[in-house]
Amino acid sequence: MDLKTCYAVMGADYEDVIRRLSTEDRVVRFLTRLPDDGSFAALQAALDRQDYQEAFRYAHTIKGICLNLGLTALLQSSSALADNLRAGQADSSTPALFQALRRDYEDAVTAIRSLSGF
């Protein structure tokens, strides 16, 4: 799959990231780091330990990565979870927000791993 198709599959903003990073090679260099970034695993571990301040920090980190890479769908779900955890507490909507983030993250990782020619 090419980069533009990958961005479409992820529900991401290809034009925005190209404006920001200028070349597909640069986008790919940063984008392909996402599957190996430990933020998602650390977020899940923090939620499992009920360390909501730490979980907020990782959700916010994912949000920042997504903002820089134009990953719109994952940005929205990570932003919703970060907002939910901002006070350092969880509520009844936290599990569903995390599941939405997980789904978007897994979709993004699958699409990124399908990139060809890079």
N, C-alpha and C positions, 0 to 999 in steps of 0.2 A: 504494500500500500504506500502511496506517496504521502507527503506531509499534509497537503491540503485536504486529502481524503481523511487522513488520520484526525485532523482537527474537526472535520464535519462529523465523524463518528463519535468523537468525544463531546460534541455539543460545545465546541470551543470557537474562539474568534481568531481565525487565521490571519485576516487582514490586519487586525490590531497588533498581533505579535510580530508580524513582518515589519510594520511601521516602527515598532519599538526596537527590535533586534536587527533589522536591516536585511539579513540573509537567512535562507533556509538552513544553511550549514550551522550558523550560530544558534538558531532555534533548536535544531536537532541536538546540538551539543548539550544544551541545558535541559531540554525535554527528556532526553534519554537517561538523565540522572534521577528522574522522579522514582522509577521502580526500586532503585537502590537506596533512596533517601529513607532514613529511619524514623521520620516523623509520624507516619501512620502507625507503625508498630508501637512506637512510644505512646501515642495517643490511646491506642487500644489498651495497653498495659496500665496506663494511668487511670483510665476508666474502670478497669477490672479491680484496681486497688482502691477505687473511690477517692483518688487524689484529684479533685476537680480543678484545683489551681494549676497543677501540672498539665492536666488534660486541656485546659483553656490555652495554655502556652503552646501546646502542639497543634491544636486546632487553628490557632492564630498563625502559626508558622506555615501550615499547609495553605491557609488563606493567602498569605503573602506570596508563596511560590506560585499559586494559581493566578494571582493578579499579574505578576510579572510575565507569566507564560500565556496569558489569555485563555486559561482553562475555565470557561464560563460556568459550566454545570458544576464542576468540582468547587469552584469559587463560591457559588451560591450555597452549596450544602456545608462547606467548611465554615463559611461566614455565619450561617444559621446556628451551627453548633457552638462556634466561638461566642456568639452573642448570648446563647443559652447558658454558657458556663462562665461568662464574664465575672459574675459575682462570687465565683469559687464554689458554687453549689450546683447540684443537679436537680431536676424536677421530673415530673412524669413524662415530659416530652423528650427528655434527653436520649433514651434508647432509640426512639424512632429517628431522631435527628442523626444519631451516629450511624444507624443502618442506611440512611440516605447517603451519608458521606461515604460509607463503605462501598456501596453500590457504584457511586460515581468514581471513586478511586479505583476500584477493580476494573471498571469499564475503561478508564484512562490508561491504566497499566496494560491491559490487553491490547488496546489500540496502539500504544507506543511500541510494544513488542512486535507488532505486525508491520512496523515501518520497514521498507525495503530500500536498498540502494544507499544506505547511510552507514 
